[in-house]
Amino acid sequence: MAVSRRTVVDNYRKNLYDETLEQLRAFCEDHQELTFYGIAFEVDSQTWDVVVSLNTEFDFYRQRMFHQENTDKDLSEIIKYDTRTWNYQAIVRCKPVEEQLMQKYFANDHQKVIDYTREVSDQILNTCIKKRMNITDDFENIIKVN
């Protein structure tokens, strides 16, 4: 049975929302004392898994201090948004739609996947997560397709 692009997009949005919201709520309950400056939604363009990571001001400060002790360069901006150095990596991992369907419709259109992911992440953050987690004034919502 053929599945339309529209159905794939609708399912991607719904499944990403449902799975991410549930797991983020649980994470927020367990980490109420932390203040976060960024969240990243990273989509793997091979498997189409979505991984969500977070980082705190304290962990950023700790990473920055480590790098300042070991190099002459100010790497603050690089470190701040390099999710590979973030402390809370892959707190959510989901596959909103089957790999074959994503490959069929989006293998050459990563911008659309970024747009759909941003829509869902904004909806999640604005409707409930920002109310449950402490965030900085300059909180960033990062979307990547790797």
N, CA, C and O atoms as CSV, one atom per row, in Angstrom:
chain,resi,resn,atom,element,x,y,z
A,1,MET,N,N,0.834,-1.182,0.000
A,1,MET,CA,C,0.000,0.000,0.000
A,1,MET,C,C,0.884,1.252,0.000
A,1,MET,O,O,1.824,1.358,0.787
A,2,ALA,N,N,0.579,2.168,-0.864
A,2,ALA,CA,C,1.344,3.404,-0.963
A,2,ALA,C,C,0.901,4.371,0.135
A,2,ALA,O,O,-0.281,4.474,0.461
A,3,VAL,N,N,1.873,5.063,0.685
A,3,VAL,CA,C,1.611,6.063,1.716
A,3,VAL,C,C,1.988,7.422,1.136
A,3,VAL,O,O,3.091,7.605,0.621
A,4,SER,N,N,1.074,8.355,1.224
A,4,SER,CA,C,1.313,9.667,0.629
A,4,SER,C,C,2.302,10.473,1.474
A,4,SER,O,O,2.496,10.214,2.662
A,5,ARG,N,N,2.907,11.441,0.827
A,5,ARG,CA,C,3.820,12.351,1.521
A,5,ARG,C,C,3.090,13.074,2.657
A,5,ARG,O,O,3.636,13.251,3.747
A,6,ARG,N,N,1.882,13.477,2.392
A,6,ARG,CA,C,1.086,14.177,3.408
A,6,ARG,C,C,0.879,13.315,4.651
A,6,ARG,O,O,0.985,13.806,5.775
A,7,THR,N,N,0.586,12.038,4.450
A,7,THR,CA,C,0.410,11.114,5.581
A,7,THR,C,C,1.711,10.939,6.341
A,7,THR,O,O,1.711,10.890,7.571
A,8,VAL,N,N,2.813,10.845,5.623
A,8,VAL,CA,C,4.122,10.712,6.269
A,8,VAL,C,C,4.409,11.944,7.122
A,8,VAL,O,O,4.856,11.820,8.262
A,9,VAL,N,N,4.156,13.118,6.579
A,9,VAL,CA,C,4.392,14.357,7.318
A,9,VAL,C,C,3.498,14.423,8.556
A,9,VAL,O,O,3.967,14.752,9.645
A,10,ASP,N,N,2.222,14.113,8.390
A,10,ASP,CA,C,1.299,14.137,9.527
A,10,ASP,C,C,1.740,13.154,10.615
A,10,ASP,O,O,1.727,13.486,11.800
A,11,ASN,N,N,2.123,11.964,10.211
A,11,ASN,CA,C,2.572,10.963,11.177
A,11,ASN,C,C,3.886,11.370,11.839
A,11,ASN,O,O,4.074,11.152,13.036
A,12,TYR,N,N,4.786,11.957,11.069
A,12,TYR,CA,C,6.054,12.427,11.620
A,12,TYR,C,C,5.786,13.444,12.728
A,12,TYR,O,O,6.314,13.323,13.833
A,13,ARG,N,N,4.974,14.431,12.425
A,13,ARG,CA,C,4.658,15.474,13.407
A,13,ARG,C,C,3.996,14.893,14.655
A,13,ARG,O,O,4.406,15.188,15.778
A,14,LYS,N,N,2.977,14.073,14.450
A,14,LYS,CA,C,2.223,13.520,15.586
A,14,LYS,C,C,3.105,12.617,16.443
A,14,LYS,O,O,3.139,12.761,17.665
A,15,ASN,N,N,3.808,11.700,15.816
A,15,ASN,CA,C,4.625,10.748,16.573
A,15,ASN,C,C,5.790,11.430,17.275
A,15,ASN,O,O,6.115,11.093,18.414
A,16,LEU,N,N,6.417,12.387,16.602
A,16,LEU,CA,C,7.512,13.124,17.229
A,16,LEU,C,C,6.986,13.896,18.433
A,16,LEU,O,O,7.616,13.899,19.491
A,17,TYR,N,N,5.863,14.537,18.284
A,17,TYR,CA,C,5.263,15.290,19.388
A,17,TYR,C,C,4.964,14.364,20.575
A,17,TYR,O,O,5.400,14.618,21.697
A,18,ASP,N,N,4.227,13.302,20.313
A,18,ASP,CA,C,3.796,12.401,21.394
A,18,ASP,C,C,4.972,11.768,22.130
A,18,ASP,O,O,5.019,11.781,23.360
A,19,GLU,N,N,5.913,11.220,21.383
A,19,GLU,CA,C,7.046,10.527,22.008
A,19,GLU,C,C,7.967,11.493,22.748
A,19,GLU,O,O,8.425,11.200,23.852
A,20,THR,N,N,8.233,12.633,22.141
A,20,THR,CA,C,9.137,13.595,22.761
A,20,THR,C,C,8.501,14.206,24.004
A,20,THR,O,O,9.154,14.327,25.041
A,21,LEU,N,N,7.251,14.585,23.908
A,21,LEU,CA,C,6.570,15.209,25.031
A,21,LEU,C,C,6.569,14.283,26.252
A,21,LEU,O,O,6.877,14.712,27.364
A,22,GLU,N,N,6.230,13.049,26.041
A,22,GLU,CA,C,6.181,12.087,27.152
A,22,GLU,C,C,7.540,11.944,27.834
A,22,GLU,O,O,7.632,11.982,29.061
A,23,GLN,N,N,8.584,11.780,27.041
A,23,GLN,CA,C,9.915,11.575,27.606
A,23,GLN,C,C,10.477,12.862,28.221
A,23,GLN,O,O,11.161,12.805,29.242
A,24,LEU,N,N,10.199,14.008,27.619
A,24,LEU,CA,C,10.673,15.274,28.185
A,24,LEU,C,C,9.974,15.600,29.502
A,24,LEU,O,O,10.593,16.127,30.426
A,25,ARG,N,N,8.706,15.290,29.581
A,25,ARG,CA,C,7.986,15.515,30.845
A,25,ARG,C,C,8.633,14.722,31.975
A,25,ARG,O,O,8.859,15.248,33.064
A,26,ALA,N,N,8.925,13.465,31.708
A,26,ALA,CA,C,9.558,12.624,32.728
A,26,ALA,C,C,10.927,13.180,33.106
A,26,ALA,O,O,11.283,13.207,34.284
A,27,PHE,N,N,11.694,13.621,32.114
A,27,PHE,CA,C,13.015,14.190,32.372
A,27,PHE,C,C,12.887,15.452,33.231
A,27,PHE,O,O,13.641,15.631,34.187
A,28,CYS,N,N,11.949,16.312,32.896
A,28,CYS,CA,C,11.757,17.556,33.651
A,28,CYS,C,C,11.390,17.271,35.106
A,28,CYS,O,O,11.854,17.959,36.015
A,29,GLU,N,N,10.572,16.276,35.317
A,29,GLU,CA,C,10.198,15.901,36.688
A,29,GLU,C,C,11.431,15.517,37.508
A,29,GLU,O,O,11.531,15.854,38.688
A,30,ASP,N,N,12.355,14.819,36.879
A,30,ASP,CA,C,13.547,14.326,37.578
A,30,ASP,C,C,14.661,15.362,37.700
A,30,ASP,O,O,15.612,15.150,38.452
A,31,HIS,N,N,14.564,16.478,36.977
A,31,HIS,CA,C,15.648,17.464,36.947
A,31,HIS,C,C,15.133,18.888,37.169
A,31,HIS,O,O,15.561,19.816,36.483
A,32,GLN,N,N,14.245,19.058,38.097
A,32,GLN,CA,C,13.619,20.354,38.347
A,32,GLN,C,C,14.595,21.416,38.833
A,32,GLN,O,O,14.345,22.608,38.660
A,33,GLU,N,N,15.698,21.002,39.435
A,33,GLU,CA,C,16.642,21.955,40.020
A,33,GLU,C,C,17.608,22.555,39.002
A,33,GLU,O,O,18.332,23.495,39.331
A,34,LEU,N,N,17.639,22.043,37.787
A,34,LEU,CA,C,18.603,22.493,36.783
A,34,LEU,C,C,18.039,23.631,35.927
A,34,LEU,O,O,16.830,23.741,35.724
A,35,THR,N,N,18.957,24.476,35.429
A,35,THR,CA,C,18.584,25.546,34.499
A,35,THR,C,C,19.255,25.258,33.156
A,35,THR,O,O,20.474,25.108,33.079
A,36,PHE,N,N,18.454,25.183,32.118
A,36,PHE,CA,C,18.941,24.824,30.789
A,36,PHE,C,C,19.029,26.050,29.891
A,36,PHE,O,O,18.211,26.966,29.980
A,37,TYR,N,N,20.048,26.051,29.018
A,37,TYR,CA,C,20.189,27.149,28.061
A,37,TYR,C,C,19.922,26.694,26.640
A,37,TYR,O,O,19.822,27.520,25.733
A,38,GLY,N,N,19.805,25.384,26.434
A,38,GLY,CA,C,19.585,24.928,25.068
A,38,GLY,C,C,19.020,23.528,24.994
A,38,GLY,O,O,19.262,22.679,25.851
A,39,ILE,N,N,18.255,23.321,23.932
A,39,ILE,CA,C,17.747,22.001,23.591
A,39,ILE,C,C,18.056,21.788,22.118
A,39,ILE,O,O,17.959,22.716,21.315
A,40,ALA,N,N,18.424,20.574,21.770
A,40,ALA,CA,C,18.741,20.260,20.371
A,40,ALA,C,C,17.937,19.046,19.925
A,40,ALA,O,O,17.892,18.021,20.606
A,41,PHE,N,N,17.312,19.186,18.779
A,41,PHE,CA,C,16.636,18.081,18.108
A,41,PHE,C,C,17.507,17.735,16.911
A,41,PHE,O,O,17.626,18.525,15.974
A,42,GLU,N,N,18.110,16.568,16.941
A,42,GLU,CA,C,19.011,16.155,15.860
A,42,GLU,C,C,18.421,14.958,15.132
A,42,GLU,O,O,18.073,13.949,15.745
A,43,VAL,N,N,18.316,15.085,13.818
A,43,VAL,CA,C,17.745,14.036,12.986
A,43,VAL,C,C,18.879,13.373,12.220
A,43,VAL,O,O,19.662,14.041,11.544
A,44,ASP,N,N,18.959,12.060,12.331
A,44,ASP,CA,C,19.957,11.283,11.597
A,44,ASP,C,C,19.400,10.997,10.206
A,44,ASP,O,O,18.381,10.317,10.083
A,45,SER,N,N,20.039,11.496,9.170
A,45,SER,CA,C,19.517,11.356,7.810
A,45,SER,C,C,19.700,9.953,7.227
A,45,SER,O,O,19.240,9.684,6.118
A,46,GLN,N,N,20.349,9.078,7.943
A,46,GLN,CA,C,20.473,7.689,7.497
A,46,GLN,C,C,19.361,6.821,8.090
A,46,GLN,O,O,18.730,6.038,7.379
A,47,THR,N,N,19.127,6.967,9.392
A,47,THR,CA,C,18.122,6.146,10.082
A,47,THR,C,C,16.826,6.899,10.343
A,47,THR,O,O,15.788,6.289,10.602
A,48,TRP,N,N,16.886,8.224,10.274
A,48,TRP,CA,C,15.770,9.130,10.551
A,48,TRP,C,C,15.330,9.073,12.006
A,48,TRP,O,O,14.200,9.434,12.335
A,49,ASP,N,N,16.227,8.619,12.877
A,49,ASP,CA,C,15.991,8.722,14.314
A,49,ASP,C,C,16.105,10.189,14.705
A,49,ASP,O,O,16.881,10.942,14.117
A,50,VAL,N,N,15.332,10.580,15.690
A,50,VAL,CA,C,15.422,11.926,16.252
A,50,VAL,C,C,15.943,11.783,17.674
A,50,VAL,O,O,15.414,11.008,18.471
A,51,VAL,N,N,16.991,12.544,17.978
A,51,VAL,CA,C,17.602,12.531,19.303
A,51,VAL,C,C,17.484,13.937,19.875
A,51,VAL,O,O,17.782,14.927,19.206
A,52,VAL,N,N,17.042,14.003,21.126
A,52,VAL,CA,C,16.898,15.286,21.806
A,52,VAL,C,C,17.903,15.353,22.948
A,52,VAL,O,O,17.999,14.433,23.760
A,53,SER,N,N,18.648,16.452,23.000
A,53,SER,CA,C,19.648,16.663,24.048
A,53,SER,C,C,19.437,18.032,24.678
A,53,SER,O,O,18.858,18.930,24.067
A,54,LEU,N,N,19.917,18.176,25.913
A,54,LEU,CA,C,19.829,19.436,26.650
A,54,LEU,C,C,21.162,19.733,27.303
A,54,LEU,O,O,21.962,18.829,27.541
A,55,ASN,N,N,21.400,21.011,27.595
A,55,ASN,CA,C,22.590,21.363,28.355
A,55,ASN,C,C,22.259,22.470,29.347
A,55,ASN,O,O,21.359,23.280,29.128
A,56,THR,N,N,23.010,22.482,30.441
A,56,THR,CA,C,22.804,23.469,31.499
A,56,THR,C,C,23.885,24.529,31.442
A,56,THR,O,O,24.942,24.335,30.842
A,57,GLU,N,N,23.602,25.645,32.074
A,57,GLU,CA,C,24.606,26.704,32.187
A,57,GLU,C,C,25.831,26.188,32.937
A,57,GLU,O,O,26.965,26.473,32.553
A,58,PHE,N,N,25.603,25.432,34.002
A,58,PHE,CA,C,26.716,24.917,34.797
A,58,PHE,C,C,27.627,24.032,33.958
A,58,PHE,O,O,28.849,24.162,34.030
A,59,ASP,N,N,27.050,23.132,33.163
A,59,ASP,CA,C,27.867,22.238,32.339
A,59,ASP,C,C,28.605,22.995,31.238
A,59,ASP,O,O,29.732,22.644,30.890
A,60,PHE,N,N,27.973,24.030,30.691
A,60,PHE,CA,C,28.652,24.870,29.714
A,60,PHE,C,C,29.836,25.576,30.373
A,60,PHE,O,O,30.934,25.604,29.817
A,61,TYR,N,N,29.616,26.137,31.543
A,61,TYR,CA,C,30.677,26.831,32.270
A,61,TYR,C,C,31.842,25.873,32.562
A,61,TYR,O,O,33.007,26.237,32.405
A,62,ARG,N,N,31.522,24.675,32.978
A,62,ARG,CA,C,32.548,23.669,33.271
A,62,ARG,C,C,33.363,23.326,32.013
A,62,ARG,O,O,34.590,23.252,32.068
A,63,GLN,N,N,32.681,23.121,30.891
A,63,GLN,CA,C,33.376,22.835,29.622
A,63,GLN,C,C,34.252,24.013,29.200
A,63,GLN,O,O,35.387,23.833,28.757
A,64,ARG,N,N,33.712,25.211,29.343
A,64,ARG,CA,C,34.459,26.415,28.962
A,64,ARG,C,C,35.728,26.552,29.809
A,64,ARG,O,O,36.790,26.872,29.275
A,65,MET,N,N,35.636,26.322,31.087
A,65,MET,CA,C,36.796,26.402,31.977
A,65,MET,C,C,37.850,25.359,31.593
A,65,MET,O,O,39.047,25.646,31.596
A,66,PHE,N,N,37.401,24.168,31.267
A,66,PHE,CA,C,38.322,23.119,30.849
A,66,PHE,C,C,39.085,23.550,29.596
A,66,PHE,O,O,40.304,23.392,29.527
A,67,HIS,N,N,38.380,24.090,28.614
A,67,HIS,CA,C,39.021,24.494,27.363
A,67,HIS,C,C,39.915,25.720,27.546
A,67,HIS,O,O,40.953,25.830,26.893
A,68,GLN,N,N,39.532,26.622,28.410
A,68,GLN,CA,C,40.369,27.794,28.660
A,68,GLN,C,C,41.694,27.397,29.308
A,68,GLN,O,O,42.718,28.036,29.071
A,69,GLU,N,N,41.675,26.356,30.116
A,69,GLU,CA,C,42.902,25.884,30.759
A,69,GLU,C,C,43.815,25.170,29.772
A,69,GLU,O,O,45.022,25.076,29.994
A,70,ASN,N,N,43.235,24.661,28.670
A,70,ASN,CA,C,43.999,23.842,27.738
A,70,ASN,C,C,44.248,24.465,26.372
A,70,ASN,O,O,44.845,23.827,25.505
A,71,THR,N,N,43.804,25.688,26.168
A,71,THR,CA,C,44.031,26.340,24.882
A,71,THR,C,C,44.023,27.855,25.074
A,71,THR,O,O,43.476,28.365,26.051
A,72,ASP,N,N,44.631,28.557,24.135
A,72,ASP,CA,C,44.646,30.016,24.186
A,72,ASP,C,C,43.406,30.624,23.539
A,72,ASP,O,O,43.109,31.798,23.756
A,73,LYS,N,N,42.695,29.852,22.760
A,73,LYS,CA,C,41.547,30.359,22.015
A,73,LYS,C,C,40.300,30.400,22.894
A,73,LYS,O,O,40.128,29.581,23.796
A,74,ASP,N,N,39.439,31.367,22.611
A,74,ASP,CA,C,38.136,31.412,23.265
A,74,ASP,C,C,37.165,30.589,22.413
A,74,ASP,O,O,36.761,31.005,21.327
A,75,LEU,N,N,36.810,29.436,22.922
A,75,LEU,CA,C,35.951,28.521,22.183
A,75,LEU,C,C,34.512,28.540,22.700
A,75,LEU,O,O,33.741,27.620,22.426
A,76,SER,N,N,34.156,29.567,23.434
A,76,SER,CA,C,32.851,29.623,24.098
A,76,SER,C,C,31.683,29.374,23.146
A,76,SER,O,O,30.823,28.539,23.427
A,77,GLU,N,N,31.646,30.085,22.035
A,77,GLU,CA,C,30.515,29.939,21.119
A,77,GLU,C,C,30.484,28.556,20.474
A,77,GLU,O,O,29.407,28.008,20.239
A,78,ILE,N,N,31.635,27.996,20.189
A,78,ILE,CA,C,31.694,26.655,19.603
A,78,ILE,C,C,31.211,25.628,20.623
A,78,ILE,O,O,30.387,24.771,20.305
A,79,ILE,N,N,31.719,25.717,21.827
A,79,ILE,CA,C,31.361,24.763,22.878
A,79,ILE,C,C,29.880,24.867,23.214
A,79,ILE,O,O,29.215,23.850,23.416
A,80,LYS,N,N,29.374,26.056,23.274
A,80,LYS,CA,C,27.992,26.269,23.700
A,80,LYS,C,C,26.994,25.513,22.831
A,80,LYS,O,O,25.985,25.015,23.330
A,81,TYR,N,N,27.269,25.429,21.541
A,81,TYR,CA,C,26.307,24.813,20.625
A,81,TYR,C,C,26.785,23.496,20.015
A,81,TYR,O,O,26.159,22.977,19.091
A,82,ASP,N,N,27.882,22.960,20.524
A,82,ASP,CA,C,28.360,21.655,20.074
A,82,ASP,C,C,27.698,20.592,20.938
A,82,ASP,O,O,28.152,20.313,22.047
A,83,THR,N,N,26.647,20.014,20.438
A,83,THR,CA,C,25.851,19.089,21.248
A,83,THR,C,C,26.611,17.825,21.647
A,83,THR,O,O,26.183,17.101,22.546
A,84,ARG,N,N,27.721,17.562,20.989
A,84,ARG,CA,C,28.526,16.395,21.373
A,84,ARG,C,C,29.165,16.571,22.748
A,84,ARG,O,O,29.560,15.594,23.384
A,85,THR,N,N,29.264,17.822,23.205
A,85,THR,CA,C,29.847,18.080,24.526
A,85,THR,C,C,28.775,18.286,25.597
A,85,THR,O,O,29.097,18.490,26.768
A,86,TRP,N,N,27.520,18.233,25.204
A,86,TRP,CA,C,26.445,18.488,26.158
A,86,TRP,C,C,26.328,17.350,27.163
A,86,TRP,O,O,26.622,16.196,26.852
A,87,ASN,N,N,25.902,17.690,28.354
A,87,ASN,CA,C,25.825,16.711,29.435
A,87,ASN,C,C,24.618,15.787,29.313
A,87,ASN,O,O,24.714,14.605,29.644
A,88,TYR,N,N,23.512,16.291,28.855
A,88,TYR,CA,C,22.288,15.487,28.778
A,88,TYR,C,C,21.994,15.148,27.323
A,88,TYR,O,O,21.163,15.782,26.673
A,89,GLN,N,N,22.695,14.136,26.832
A,89,GLN,CA,C,22.565,13.726,25.440
A,89,GLN,C,C,21.555,12.590,25.319
A,89,GLN,O,O,21.472,11.711,26.177
A,90,ALA,N,N,20.802,12.633,24.242
A,90,ALA,CA,C,19.854,11.565,23.907
A,90,ALA,C,C,18.890,11.269,25.048
A,90,ALA,O,O,18.633,10.109,25.370
A,91,ILE,N,N,18.362,12.318,25.652
A,91,ILE,CA,C,17.358,12.080,26.688
A,91,ILE,C,C,16.053,11.603,26.056
A,91,ILE,O,O,15.216,10.981,26.710
A,92,VAL,N,N,15.903,11.910,24.774
A,92,VAL,CA,C,14.799,11.367,23.981
A,92,VAL,C,C,15.423,10.782,22.719
A,92,VAL,O,O,16.289,11.394,22.093
A,93,ARG,N,N,14.975,9.608,22.367
A,93,ARG,CA,C,15.384,8.972,21.108
A,93,ARG,C,C,14.135,8.317,20.536
A,93,ARG,O,O,13.518,7.462,21.172
A,94,CYS,N,N,13.772,8.732,19.322
A,94,CYS,CA,C,12.579,8.146,18.719
A,94,CYS,C,C,12.728,8.070,17.198
A,94,CYS,O,O,13.586,8.720,16.601
A,95,LYS,N,N,11.880,7.272,16.609
A,95,LYS,CA,C,11.809,7.145,15.155
A,95,LYS,C,C,10.343,7.426,14.788
A,95,LYS,O,O,9.512,6.518,14.782
A,96,PRO,N,N,10.042,8.689,14.483
A,96,PRO,CA,C,8.641,9.066,14.266
A,96,PRO,C,C,7.966,8.360,13.087
A,96,PRO,O,O,6.764,8.094,13.126
A,97,VAL,N,N,8.741,8.058,12.040
A,97,VAL,CA,C,8.192,7.409,10.847
A,97,VAL,C,C,9.227,6.407,10.347
A,97,VAL,O,O,10.431,6.582,10.537
A,98,GLU,N,N,8.735,5.363,9.709
A,98,GLU,CA,C,9.626,4.331,9.178
A,98,GLU,C,C,10.698,4.926,8.263
A,98,GLU,O,O,10.457,5.857,7.494
A,99,GLU,N,N,11.878,4.350,8.385
A,99,GLU,CA,C,13.045,4.822,7.642
A,99,GLU,C,C,12.800,4.871,6.129
A,99,GLU,O,O,13.182,5.842,5.474
A,100,GLN,N,N,12.176,3.850,5.578
A,100,GLN,CA,C,11.956,3.771,4.130
A,100,GLN,C,C,11.080,4.920,3.634
A,100,GLN,O,O,11.318,5.476,2.562
A,101,LEU,N,N,10.069,5.266,4.421
A,101,LEU,CA,C,9.180,6.356,3.999
A,101,LEU,C,C,9.890,7.704,4.058
A,101,LEU,O,O,9.737,8.534,3.163
A,102,MET,N,N,10.654,7.911,5.103
A,102,MET,CA,C,11.408,9.166,5.206
A,102,MET,C,C,12.421,9.272,4.068
A,102,MET,O,O,12.582,10.335,3.469
A,103,GLN,N,N,13.095,8.176,3.777
A,103,GLN,CA,C,14.082,8.165,2.699
A,103,GLN,C,C,13.418,8.471,1.357
A,103,GLN,O,O,13.954,9.218,0.538
A,104,LYS,N,N,12.265,7.892,1.153
A,104,LYS,CA,C,11.543,8.086,-0.112
A,104,LYS,C,C,11.184,9.553,-0.345
A,104,LYS,O,O,11.343,10.067,-1.452
A,105,TYR,N,N,10.703,10.219,0.691
A,105,TYR,CA,C,10.195,11.571,0.508
A,105,TYR,C,C,11.181,12.687,0.862
A,105,TYR,O,O,11.052,13.809,0.374
A,106,PHE,N,N,12.168,12.379,1.712
A,106,PHE,CA,C,12.993,13.471,2.238
A,106,PHE,C,C,14.499,13.280,2.099
A,106,PHE,O,O,15.264,14.068,2.656
A,107,ALA,N,N,14.939,12.278,1.386
A,107,ALA,CA,C,16.378,12.028,1.251
A,107,ALA,C,C,17.106,13.244,0.684
A,107,ALA,O,O,18.249,13.513,1.053
A,108,ASN,N,N,16.452,13.972,-0.204
A,108,ASN,CA,C,17.078,15.141,-0.828
A,108,ASN,C,C,16.438,16.457,-0.404
A,108,ASN,O,O,16.609,17.482,-1.065
A,109,ASP,N,N,15.704,16.421,0.696
A,109,ASP,CA,C,15.015,17.621,1.143
A,109,ASP,C,C,15.100,17.748,2.664
A,109,ASP,O,O,14.086,17.729,3.362
A,110,HIS,N,N,16.317,17.875,3.154
A,110,HIS,CA,C,16.527,17.957,4.603
A,110,HIS,C,C,15.916,19.218,5.200
A,110,HIS,O,O,15.550,19.232,6.375
A,111,GLN,N,N,15.804,20.268,4.407
A,111,GLN,CA,C,15.229,21.509,4.935
A,111,GLN,C,C,13.791,21.298,5.379
A,111,GLN,O,O,13.369,21.861,6.389
A,112,LYS,N,N,13.040,20.504,4.646
A,112,LYS,CA,C,11.652,20.220,5.040
A,112,LYS,C,C,11.624,19.485,6.380
A,112,LYS,O,O,10.779,19.775,7.227
A,113,VAL,N,N,12.529,18.549,6.572
A,113,VAL,CA,C,12.587,17.810,7.843
A,113,VAL,C,C,12.932,18.771,8.978
A,113,VAL,O,O,12.363,18.682,10.066
A,114,ILE,N,N,13.856,19.682,8.724
A,114,ILE,CA,C,14.196,20.694,9.735
A,114,ILE,C,C,12.955,21.535,10.055
A,114,ILE,O,O,12.671,21.799,11.223
A,115,ASP,N,N,12.226,21.949,9.033
A,115,ASP,CA,C,11.026,22.774,9.240
A,115,ASP,C,C,9.970,22.028,10.058
A,115,ASP,O,O,9.398,22.587,10.994
A,116,TYR,N,N,9.712,20.764,9.704
A,116,TYR,CA,C,8.706,19.983,10.434
A,116,TYR,C,C,9.146,19.750,11.876
A,116,TYR,O,O,8.333,19.811,12.800
A,117,THR,N,N,10.417,19.487,12.058
A,117,THR,CA,C,10.939,19.242,13.405
A,117,THR,C,C,10.864,20.517,14.239
A,117,THR,O,O,10.511,20.468,15.417
A,118,ARG,N,N,11.191,21.644,13.641
A,118,ARG,CA,C,11.101,22.921,14.363
A,118,ARG,C,C,9.662,23.219,14.772
A,118,ARG,O,O,9.417,23.670,15.891
A,119,GLU,N,N,8.714,22.972,13.880
A,119,GLU,CA,C,7.303,23.193,14.218
A,119,GLU,C,C,6.921,22.401,15.463
A,119,GLU,O,O,6.304,22.934,16.386
A,120,VAL,N,N,7.288,21.145,15.479
A,120,VAL,CA,C,6.941,20.278,16.606
A,120,VAL,C,C,7.694,20.700,17.859
A,120,VAL,O,O,7.106,20.767,18.938
A,121,SER,N,N,8.973,20.981,17.732
A,121,SER,CA,C,9.754,21.359,18.917
A,121,SER,C,C,9.250,22.675,19.506
A,121,SER,O,O,9.175,22.816,20.727
A,122,ASP,N,N,8.907,23.631,18.656
A,122,ASP,CA,C,8.349,24.891,19.154
A,122,ASP,C,C,7.026,24.652,19.880
A,122,ASP,O,O,6.769,25.234,20.934
A,123,GLN,N,N,6.205,23.799,19.308
A,123,GLN,CA,C,4.921,23.490,19.925
A,123,GLN,C,C,5.120,22.840,21.302
A,123,GLN,O,O,4.449,23.212,22.265
A,124,ILE,N,N,6.023,21.888,21.394
A,124,ILE,CA,C,6.305,21.216,22.664
A,124,ILE,C,C,6.835,22.211,23.687
A,124,ILE,O,O,6.369,22.255,24.826
A,125,LEU,N,N,7.802,22.999,23.276
A,125,LEU,CA,C,8.419,23.943,24.215
A,125,LEU,C,C,7.440,25.013,24.670
A,125,LEU,O,O,7.394,25.349,25.854
A,126,ASN,N,N,6.666,25.546,23.752
A,126,ASN,CA,C,5.778,26.655,24.090
A,126,ASN,C,C,4.520,26.226,24.836
A,126,ASN,O,O,3.951,27.019,25.587
A,127,THR,N,N,4.084,25.008,24.647
A,127,THR,CA,C,2.845,24.598,25.300
A,127,THR,C,C,3.054,24.092,26.712
A,127,THR,O,O,2.199,24.304,27.571
A,128,CYS,N,N,4.162,23.431,26.972
A,128,CYS,CA,C,4.250,22.892,28.326
A,128,CYS,C,C,5.654,22.753,28.888
A,128,CYS,O,O,5.833,22.926,30.094
A,129,ILE,N,N,6.631,22.459,28.100
A,129,ILE,CA,C,7.950,22.156,28.650
A,129,ILE,C,C,8.584,23.378,29.295
A,129,ILE,O,O,9.182,23.258,30.364
A,130,LYS,N,N,8.472,24.543,28.682
A,130,LYS,CA,C,9.066,25.742,29.271
A,130,LYS,C,C,8.447,26.060,30.629
A,130,LYS,O,O,9.078,26.710,31.463
A,131,LYS,N,N,7.229,25.608,30.852
A,131,LYS,CA,C,6.573,25.819,32.144
A,131,LYS,C,C,7.105,24.849,33.198
A,131,LYS,O,O,7.000,25.114,34.396
A,132,ARG,N,N,7.667,23.740,32.760
A,132,ARG,CA,C,8.125,22.705,33.688
A,132,ARG,C,C,9.625,22.709,33.916
A,132,ARG,O,O,10.109,22.053,34.839
A,133,MET,N,N,10.360,23.427,33.101
A,133,MET,CA,C,11.817,23.440,33.269
A,133,MET,C,C,12.304,24.865,33.419
A,133,MET,O,O,11.720,25.808,32.884
A,134,ASN,N,N,13.384,24.994,34.157
A,134,ASN,CA,C,14.031,26.292,34.296
A,134,ASN,C,C,14.886,26.526,33.066
A,134,ASN,O,O,15.693,25.678,32.685
A,135,ILE,N,N,14.700,27.694,32.443
A,135,ILE,CA,C,15.482,28.003,31.251
A,135,ILE,C,C,16.048,29.416,31.371
A,135,ILE,O,O,15.519,30.257,32.098
A,136,THR,N,N,17.130,29.651,30.643
A,136,THR,CA,C,17.747,30.971,30.607
A,136,THR,C,C,16.940,31.888,29.689
A,136,THR,O,O,16.118,31.424,28.900
A,137,ASP,N,N,17.182,33.177,29.801
A,137,ASP,CA,C,16.492,34.148,28.943
A,137,ASP,C,C,16.868,33.971,27.472
A,137,ASP,O,O,16.073,34.262,26.579
A,138,ASP,N,N,18.092,33.490,27.232
A,138,ASP,CA,C,18.547,33.301,25.852
A,138,ASP,C,C,18.481,31.828,25.423
A,138,ASP,O,O,19.296,31.376,24.619
A,139,PHE,N,N,17.525,31.099,25.955
A,139,PHE,CA,C,17.335,29.677,25.650
A,139,PHE,C,C,17.267,29.462,24.142
A,139,PHE,O,O,16.571,30.188,23.432
A,140,GLU,N,N,17.995,28.458,23.661
A,140,GLU,CA,C,18.063,28.160,22.215
A,140,GLU,C,C,17.399,26.831,21.909
A,140,GLU,O,O,17.543,25.862,22.655
A,141,ASN,N,N,16.673,26.797,20.806
A,141,ASN,CA,C,16.057,25.584,20.277
A,141,ASN,C,C,16.772,25.270,18.959
A,141,ASN,O,O,16.543,25.932,17.947
A,142,ILE,N,N,17.628,24.266,18.984
A,142,ILE,CA,C,18.500,23.951,17.850
A,142,ILE,C,C,17.950,22.738,17.096
A,142,ILE,O,O,17.606,21.726,17.706
A,143,ILE,N,N,17.872,22.845,15.785
A,143,ILE,CA,C,17.420,21.740,14.948
A,143,ILE,C,C,18.521,21.428,13.955
A,143,ILE,O,O,19.024,22.320,13.273
A,144,LYS,N,N,18.901,20.134,13.875
A,144,LYS,CA,C,19.966,19.722,12.942
A,144,LYS,C,C,19.564,18.434,12.226
A,144,LYS,O,O,18.873,17.584,12.789
A,145,VAL,N,N,20.004,18.307,10.995
A,145,VAL,CA,C,19.931,17.030,10.276
A,145,VAL,C,C,21.372,16.666,9.962
A,145,VAL,O,O,22.078,17.404,9.274
A,146,ASN,N,N,21.790,15.538,10.468
A,146,ASN,CA,C,23.178,15.085,10.264
A,146,ASN,C,C,23.233,13.965,9.251
A,146,ASN,O,O,24.313,13.456,8.951
